Amino acid sequence: MGAQQQRQVLFHGLIILLLGLLAGIGFSVVATGPQDAPAYGVWRFAHMEGLMNGLLVIAIAAAWPAIYREGSVLSVARWGLVVGCYANIIGPLINALFVTKRLIVPETALEALIVYGFYIPGTIPLLALPVFIYAVAANKQG
């Protein structure tokens, strides 16, 4: 069962990484212009979010044999990590494609969707990582 979960996590990590690399295309296009343009920052943000979140999920997949234990809390944390990291790339991509400004306080319905529908759920991995840390510490194999 643990190997199947490891493959699932790895699969999603690779998709998230791919989305981050694809966001790099948009970043490359706007990087030919002024670096103080709003589009430059949002595309760089989308690119880096995809890369960092994809690498995080891939790293968790690589460490999965040390993390894996039976239990629903670990399963919830695993899916929380994946869903949160998808949110961390999809929200910035929507922002880069349609809003093209830094979002802190939403002013339109689309901006509210990005902030509340993607950026806030993007914090779920902060809750999942302590579960993984505990699982590694509690897993005393060999």
N, CA and C of each residue as an Amber inpcrd file, in Angstrom:
protein
   426
   0.8210000  -1.2040000   0.0000000   0.0000000   0.0000000   0.0000000
   0.8610000   1.2610000   0.0000000   1.9590000   1.2620000   0.7230000
   2.8130000   2.4370000   0.7940000   3.4380000   2.7910000  -0.5440000
   3.7860000   1.7760000  -1.3600000   4.3840000   2.0420000  -2.6690000
   3.3820000   2.7020000  -3.6030000   2.1180000   2.3060000  -3.5110000
   1.0920000   2.9160000  -4.3480000   0.8960000   4.3840000  -3.9570000
   0.8770000   4.6740000  -2.6770000   0.7460000   6.0580000  -2.2260000
   1.9560000   6.8780000  -2.6530000   3.1260000   6.2790000  -2.5880000
   4.3410000   6.9650000  -3.0140000   4.2550000   7.3310000  -4.4920000
   3.7920000   6.4080000  -5.3220000   3.6380000   6.6950000  -6.7550000
   2.6160000   7.8040000  -6.9980000   1.5200000   7.7930000  -6.2420000
   0.5040000   8.8430000  -6.3930000   1.0820000  10.2160000  -6.0510000
   1.7920000  10.2910000  -4.9460000   2.3900000  11.5640000  -4.5400000
   3.4100000  12.0190000  -5.5780000   4.2390000  11.0950000  -6.0480000
   5.2370000  11.4280000  -7.0690000   4.5560000  11.9170000  -8.3460000
   3.5040000  11.2350000  -8.7720000   2.7650000  11.6230000  -9.9740000
   2.2770000  13.0690000  -9.8730000   1.6490000  13.4040000  -8.7570000
   1.1320000  14.7670000  -8.5900000   2.2730000  15.7760000  -8.4830000
   3.3520000  15.4020000  -7.8290000   4.5040000  16.2960000  -7.7510000
   5.0700000  16.6160000  -9.1230000   5.1220000  15.6150000  -9.9970000
   5.6250000  15.8490000 -11.3490000   4.7030000  16.7480000 -12.1530000
   3.3850000  16.6030000 -11.9720000   2.4420000  17.4840000 -12.6690000
   2.6010000  18.9210000 -12.1810000   2.7250000  19.1000000 -10.8740000
   2.8980000  20.4480000 -10.3120000   4.1990000  21.0650000 -10.8260000
   5.2520000  20.2680000 -10.8690000   6.5340000  20.7500000 -11.4010000
   6.3860000  21.1410000 -12.8690000   5.6770000  20.3290000 -13.6480000
   5.4450000  20.6490000 -15.0640000   4.7000000  21.9740000 -15.2120000
   3.6710000  22.1880000 -14.3890000   2.9440000  23.4550000 -14.4480000
   3.8660000  24.6350000 -14.1280000   4.7630000  24.4440000 -13.1690000
   5.7290000  25.4910000 -12.8480000   6.6800000  25.7620000 -14.0000000
   7.1050000  24.6960000 -14.6740000   7.9780000  24.8830000 -15.8340000
   7.2400000  25.5770000 -16.9720000   5.9750000  25.2340000 -17.1640000
   5.1820000  25.9060000 -18.1930000   4.9840000  27.3850000 -17.8520000
   4.8320000  27.6950000 -16.5670000   4.7340000  29.1020000 -16.1560000
   6.0330000  29.8320000 -16.4720000   7.1200000  29.0990000 -16.5420000
   8.4000000  29.6970000 -16.9220000   8.3850000  30.2470000 -18.3280000
   7.5410000  29.6960000 -19.1890000   7.4180000  30.2270000 -20.5470000
   6.8400000  31.6420000 -20.4920000   5.7690000  31.8100000 -19.7080000
   5.1990000  33.1470000 -19.5350000   6.1960000  34.1030000 -18.9120000
   6.9470000  33.6030000 -17.9360000   7.9580000  34.4340000 -17.2950000
   9.0290000  34.8450000 -18.3000000   9.4330000  33.9260000 -19.1630000
  10.4420000  34.2510000 -20.1820000   9.9520000  35.3280000 -21.1310000
   8.6740000  35.2620000 -21.4680000   8.1170000  36.2530000 -22.3920000
   8.1290000  37.6440000 -21.7590000   7.6690000  37.7460000 -20.5010000
   7.6100000  39.0750000 -19.8750000   8.9850000  39.5330000 -19.3960000
   9.9340000  38.6150000 -19.2590000  11.2710000  38.9950000 -18.7980000
  12.0280000  39.8060000 -19.8370000  11.5520000  39.8190000 -21.0710000
  12.2050000  40.6360000 -22.0980000  11.8610000  42.1070000 -21.9290000
  10.8300000  42.4070000 -21.1190000  10.4280000  43.7910000 -20.8650000
  11.0300000  44.2970000 -19.5690000  10.5010000  45.3970000 -19.0630000
  11.0260000  45.9730000 -17.8190000  10.7380000  45.0730000 -16.6090000
  11.7330000  44.9820000 -15.7370000  11.5880000  44.1090000 -14.5730000
  10.6980000  44.7040000 -13.4900000  10.3670000  45.9590000 -13.6020000
   9.4620000  46.5480000 -12.6150000   7.9960000  46.4890000 -13.0720000
   7.7300000  45.8540000 -14.2220000   6.3540000  45.6970000 -14.6980000
   5.6330000  44.6820000 -13.8130000   4.3460000  44.9180000 -13.5210000
   3.5990000  43.9780000 -12.6790000   3.5730000  42.5560000 -13.2380000
   3.5030000  42.4180000 -14.5550000   3.4570000  41.0900000 -15.1620000
   4.7340000  40.3030000 -14.8750000   5.8520000  40.9950000 -14.7950000
   7.1240000  40.3220000 -14.5000000   7.0440000  39.6280000 -13.1450000
   6.5540000  40.3210000 -12.1560000   6.4820000  39.7640000 -10.8060000
   5.4970000  38.6180000 -10.6780000   4.3240000  38.7350000 -11.3060000
   3.3260000  37.6740000 -11.1540000   3.7280000  36.4180000 -11.9150000
   4.3660000  36.5710000 -13.0690000   4.8270000  35.3830000 -13.7840000
   5.9980000  34.7240000 -13.0680000   6.8770000  35.5240000 -12.5060000
   7.9830000  34.9460000 -11.7250000   7.4270000  34.2090000 -10.5160000
   6.4250000  34.7880000  -9.8610000   5.7940000  34.1540000  -8.7100000
   5.1670000  32.8170000  -9.1030000   4.4270000  32.7940000 -10.2110000
   3.7950000  31.5490000 -10.6630000   4.8550000  30.4940000 -10.9850000
   5.9080000  30.9070000 -11.6620000   6.9910000  29.9860000 -12.0270000
   7.6430000  29.4000000 -10.7780000   7.9970000  30.2470000  -9.8420000
   8.6840000  29.7780000  -8.6360000   7.7620000  28.9500000  -7.7420000
   6.4860000  29.3140000  -7.6440000   5.5450000  28.5140000  -6.8630000
   5.4370000  27.1060000  -7.4300000   5.3450000  26.9960000  -8.7400000
   5.2630000  25.6760000  -9.3600000   6.5130000  24.8550000  -9.1360000
   7.6590000  25.4920000  -9.3070000   8.9130000  24.7590000  -9.1080000
   9.0830000  24.3160000  -7.6610000   8.9120000  25.2380000  -6.7390000
   9.1520000  24.9120000  -5.3260000   8.1260000  23.9110000  -4.7890000
   6.8580000  24.0850000  -5.1360000   5.8360000  23.1600000  -4.6540000
   5.9790000  21.7930000  -5.3010000   6.3080000  21.7520000  -6.5900000
   6.5430000  20.4760000  -7.2570000   7.7050000  19.7310000  -6.6280000
   8.7920000  20.4500000  -6.3620000   9.9530000  19.8150000  -5.7250000
   9.6350000  19.3510000  -4.3070000   8.8170000  20.1070000  -3.5850000
   8.4170000  19.6900000  -2.2440000   7.6440000  18.3760000  -2.2890000
   6.6860000  18.2690000  -3.1940000   5.8900000  17.0460000  -3.2810000
   6.7600000  15.8750000  -3.7350000   7.6650000  16.1170000  -4.6750000
   8.5780000  15.0590000  -5.1210000   9.4900000  14.6210000  -3.9750000
   9.9550000  15.5690000  -3.1700000  10.8040000  15.2250000  -2.0210000
  10.0380000  14.3840000  -1.0010000   8.7760000  14.7280000  -0.7610000
   7.9580000  13.9280000   0.1590000   7.7610000  12.5250000  -0.4170000
   7.5520000  12.4350000  -1.7300000   7.4100000  11.1160000  -2.3620000
   8.6870000  10.3040000  -2.1990000   9.8350000  10.9520000  -2.3450000
  11.1080000  10.2470000  -2.1850000  11.2980000   9.7600000  -0.7510000
  10.8110000  10.5230000   0.2010000  10.9550000  10.1630000   1.6120000
   9.8150000   9.2810000   2.1050000   8.8730000   8.9560000   1.2290000
   7.6740000   8.2480000   1.6530000   7.9470000   6.9420000   2.4100000
   8.9350000   6.1360000   2.0360000   9.1780000   4.9130000   2.8210000
   9.4770000   5.1970000   4.2980000  10.1010000   6.3150000   4.5860000
  10.3840000   6.6730000   5.9860000   9.1740000   7.3100000   6.6630000
   8.2560000   7.8440000   5.8690000   7.0840000   8.5280000   6.4080000
   5.9280000   7.5600000   6.6180000   5.7650000   6.6260000   5.6960000
   4.5440000   5.8140000   5.6310000   4.2700000   5.0310000   6.9080000
   3.0460000   5.1600000   7.3610000   2.4690000   4.3710000   8.4580000
   0.9930000   4.2480000   8.1690000   0.3840000   3.2250000   8.7120000
  -1.0670000   3.0910000   8.5810000  -1.7240000   4.2040000   9.3940000
  -2.7500000   4.7890000   8.8450000  -3.4830000   5.7900000   9.6110000
  -4.1440000   6.8250000   8.7350000  -5.2910000   7.2670000   9.1980000
  -6.0490000   8.2360000   8.4230000  -5.4570000   9.6350000   8.5080000
  -4.7780000   9.9610000   9.5970000  -4.1850000  11.2980000   9.7210000
  -3.1100000  11.4900000   8.6570000  -2.3070000  10.4770000   8.4380000
  -1.2660000  10.5610000   7.4200000  -1.8810000  10.6510000   6.0170000
  -2.9820000   9.9590000   5.8050000  -3.6650000  10.0260000   4.5140000
  -4.2330000  11.4180000   4.2690000  -4.8270000  12.0050000   5.2970000
  -5.3590000  13.3700000   5.1720000  -4.2140000  14.3500000   4.9090000
  -3.0980000  14.1690000   5.5970000  -1.9440000  15.0530000   5.3970000
  -1.3860000  14.9070000   3.9840000  -1.3520000  13.6790000   3.4900000
  -0.8430000  13.4340000   2.1320000  -1.7050000  14.1710000   1.1110000
  -3.0200000  14.0410000   1.2010000  -3.8910000  14.7260000   0.2580000
  -3.9120000  16.2330000   0.5060000  -3.7530000  16.6390000   1.7490000
  -3.6480000  18.0710000   2.0300000  -2.4300000  18.6810000   1.3680000
  -1.3160000  17.9510000   1.4060000  -0.0970000  18.4150000   0.7420000
  -0.3340000  18.5750000  -0.7570000  -0.9030000  17.5570000  -1.3720000
  -1.1110000  17.5780000  -2.8170000  -2.0900000  18.6810000  -3.2130000
  -3.2220000  18.7580000  -2.5280000  -4.2320000  19.7770000  -2.8590000
  -3.6680000  21.1850000  -2.6270000  -2.9870000  21.3740000  -1.5130000
  -2.4070000  22.6830000  -1.2180000  -1.3610000  23.0980000  -2.2320000
  -0.5460000  22.1520000  -2.6730000   0.4840000  22.4940000  -3.6530000
  -0.1090000  22.7410000  -5.0360000  -1.1860000  22.0410000  -5.3860000
  -1.8950000  22.3830000  -6.6290000  -2.4610000  23.8030000  -6.5320000
  -3.0470000  24.1380000  -5.3950000  -3.5910000  25.4840000  -5.2060000
  -2.4960000  26.5280000  -5.3500000  -1.2880000  26.1880000  -4.8750000
  -0.1730000  27.1300000  -4.9280000   0.3470000  27.3770000  -6.3340000
   0.0180000  26.5300000  -7.2960000   0.4180000  26.8180000  -8.6690000
  -0.7710000  27.3030000  -9.5050000  -1.9580000  26.7620000  -9.2660000
  -3.1090000  27.1540000 -10.0850000  -3.5190000  28.6050000  -9.8150000
  -3.5490000  29.0100000  -8.5510000  -3.8970000  30.3950000  -8.2190000
  -2.9680000  31.4080000  -8.8700000  -1.6450000  31.2640000  -8.6970000
  -0.7450000  32.1990000  -9.3640000  -0.8220000  32.1610000 -10.8920000
  -1.1020000  30.9920000 -11.4700000  -1.2590000  30.9320000 -12.9320000
  -2.4860000  31.7140000 -13.3870000  -3.5960000  31.5570000 -12.6800000
  -4.8000000  32.3270000 -13.0230000  -4.5210000  33.8160000 -12.8560000
  -3.8240000  34.1720000 -11.7900000  -3.4760000  35.5770000 -11.5610000
  -2.6010000  36.1010000 -12.6930000  -1.5900000  35.3360000 -13.0790000
  -0.6820000  35.7910000 -14.1370000  -1.3950000  35.9140000 -15.4740000
  -2.3200000  35.0100000 -15.7440000  -3.0120000  35.0320000 -17.0360000
  -4.0900000  36.1090000 -17.1330000  -4.8190000  36.3470000 -16.0400000
  -6.0200000  37.1840000 -16.1350000  -6.0030000  38.4650000 -15.3100000
  -5.2140000  38.5270000 -14.2530000  -5.2410000  39.7020000 -13.3810000
  -3.9700000  40.5290000 -13.5410000  -2.8400000  39.9120000 -13.5620000
  -1.5080000  40.4990000 -13.7590000  -1.1540000  41.6090000 -12.7710000
  -1.5000000  41.4010000 -11.5160000  -1.0280000  42.3030000 -10.4710000
  -0.8920000  41.4990000  -9.1920000  -0.1480000  42.0310000  -8.2700000
   0.0360000  41.3650000  -6.9830000  -1.2740000  41.4140000  -6.2070000
  -1.6850000  40.2600000  -5.6860000  -2.9640000  40.1960000  -4.9800000
  -2.7510000  40.0310000  -3.4870000  -3.2070000  41.0140000  -2.7460000
  -3.2250000  40.8980000  -1.2910000  -4.6600000  41.0980000  -0.8170000
  -5.2600000  42.1850000  -1.2610000  -6.6520000  42.4690000  -0.9340000
  -7.4450000  42.3900000  -2.2400000  -8.3240000  41.3970000  -2.3660000
  -9.0660000  41.2620000  -3.6300000 -10.0690000  42.3900000  -3.8240000
 -10.1740000  42.8420000  -5.0790000 -11.1000000  43.9190000  -5.4100000
 -12.2110000  43.4550000  -6.3390000 -12.0110000  42.3590000  -7.0600000
 -13.0310000  41.8420000  -7.9730000 -13.3580000  40.3970000  -7.5900000
 -14.3810000  39.8530000  -8.2310000 -14.7770000  38.4650000  -7.9400000
 -13.6690000  37.4890000  -8.3290000 -13.0070000  37.7200000  -9.4490000
 -11.9240000  36.8320000  -9.8630000 -10.7650000  36.8950000  -8.8750000
 -10.4360000  38.0880000  -8.4270000  -9.3670000  38.2330000  -7.4450000
  -9.7370000  37.5470000  -6.1360000 -10.9980000  37.6460000  -5.7270000
 -11.4430000  36.9680000  -4.5120000 -11.3540000  35.4560000  -4.6740000
 -11.7010000  34.9510000  -5.8500000 -11.5770000  33.5170000  -6.1110000
 -10.1230000  33.0780000  -5.9870000  -9.2250000  33.8530000  -6.5330000
  -7.8090000  33.4900000  -6.4780000  -7.3130000  33.4990000  -5.0340000
  -7.6100000  34.5670000  -4.2940000  -7.1200000  34.6930000  -2.9280000
  -7.7560000  33.6580000  -2.0030000  -9.0770000  33.5950000  -2.0220000
  -9.7700000  32.7200000  -1.0730000  -9.8870000  31.2810000  -1.5590000
  -9.8820000  31.0870000  -2.8610000 -10.0250000  29.7450000  -3.4050000
  -8.7170000  29.0280000  -3.6340000  -7.6150000  29.7900000  -3.7670000
  -6.3360000  29.1560000  -4.0610000  -5.2340000  29.5490000  -3.0740000
  -5.0360000  30.8440000  -2.8290000  -3.9320000  31.2510000  -1.9670000
  -4.1120000  30.7680000  -0.5290000  -5.3100000  30.8870000   0.0100000
  -5.5340000  30.4510000   1.3840000  -5.4570000  28.9250000   1.4920000
  -6.1100000  28.1420000   0.5940000  -5.9050000  26.6920000   0.6600000
  -4.4540000  26.2850000   0.4020000  -3.7000000  27.1610000  -0.2260000
  -2.2880000  26.8800000  -0.4590000  -1.4600000  26.8230000   0.8120000
  -2.0620000  27.1760000   1.9410000  -1.3400000  27.0720000   3.2150000
  -1.4920000  25.6920000   3.8590000  -2.3140000  24.8220000   3.2920000
  -2.5300000  23.4840000   3.8590000  -1.2220000  22.6950000   4.0120000
  -0.2670000  22.7850000   3.0740000   0.9830000  22.0480000   3.2920000
   1.6980000  22.4180000   4.6020000   1.4540000  23.6270000   5.1010000
   2.0390000  23.9900000   6.3990000   1.4880000  23.1200000   7.5230000
   0.2910000  22.5970000   7.3510000  -0.2980000  21.6940000   8.3380000
   0.1190000  20.2520000   8.0920000   0.3860000  19.9100000   6.8350000
   0.7430000  18.5350000   6.4880000   2.1840000  18.2020000   6.8820000
   3.0840000  19.1390000   6.7240000   4.4970000  18.8490000   6.9970000
   4.7720000  18.4310000   8.4390000   4.1710000  19.0580000   9.4550000
   4.4020000  18.5600000  10.8170000   3.9150000  17.1230000  11.0200000
   2.8620000  16.7290000  10.3150000   2.3940000  15.3440000  10.3990000
   3.4550000  14.4090000   9.8370000   4.0700000  14.7940000   8.7250000
   5.1210000  13.9760000   8.1370000   6.3460000  13.9220000   9.0410000
   6.6780000  15.0440000   9.6450000   7.8240000  15.0770000  10.5670000
   7.5780000  14.1400000  11.7360000   6.3750000  14.1960000  12.2910000
   6.0340000  13.3000000  13.3990000   6.0940000  11.8330000  12.9570000
   5.5850000  11.5500000  11.7650000   5.5860000  10.1770000  11.2670000
   7.0060000   9.6430000  11.1030000   7.9030000  10.4800000  10.6190000
   9.3070000  10.0540000  10.4720000   9.9110000   9.7860000  11.8480000
   9.6620000  10.6710000  12.7870000  10.2070000  10.4970000  14.1290000
   9.6340000   9.2670000  14.8240000   8.3650000   8.9710000  14.5840000
   7.7070000   7.8440000  15.2450000   7.9680000   6.5190000  14.5380000
   8.4140000   6.5760000  13.3080000   8.6760000   5.3620000  12.5260000
  10.0460000   4.8240000  12.9050000  10.0900000   3.8550000  13.7600000
  11.3740000   3.3190000  14.2300000  11.6080000   1.9500000  13.6130000
  11.7860000   1.9620000  12.2950000  12.0800000   0.7160000  11.5820000
  13.5790000   0.4990000  11.5890000  13.9670000  -0.7210000  11.9520000
  15.3650000  -1.1230000  11.8760000  16.2260000  -0.3270000  12.7670000
